[in-house]
Amino acid sequence: MQVNQTTNRAAISMPSKYQWMVILTLQSSPHYISRDEQQTQK
């Protein structure tokens, strides 16, 4: 069972709503959020 890979693929396929959840989960990592924001702008 490759649930991890499926979840990762879903996160990439899903809209920014899913990304928001990830950002909220990694709120203690401002550096990670900055990276995500840059990718969203691209």
N, C-alpha and C positions, 0 to 999 in steps of 0.2 A: 504493500500500500504506500503510495507516494502522496500523502495528504499535504505535506509541506510544499511540494512543488506546485500542487494544484492551487493552494492558497496564494502562493506568490504570483502565479499567473493571473489569478482572479484580481489581486490587488492592482496589477498592471493594467488589466482589461477594464476593471471597474472605474467609474468616474472619480472626481476629486473627493466625493463623499467618503469613499473608502480610505483615501489618503488622509483625510481629516482625522479619521479614527486612529490611524497609525501615528499621526503627529501627536494626537492627544495622549496616546499611550507612551510616546517617547518625548513627553514634554520636558523631561529633565535633560534632554539632549538638544540644546539650541543649535548646535552645529549641524545636526542631522536635519532639523527643520529648515535651516537656511539652504541646505543642499536641495531639499525637496522643492522649495520655493523657486530656486533657480531653474530646476528641471521643468516646473509648471510653466514658467515664463517662456521657455524655449519653444 
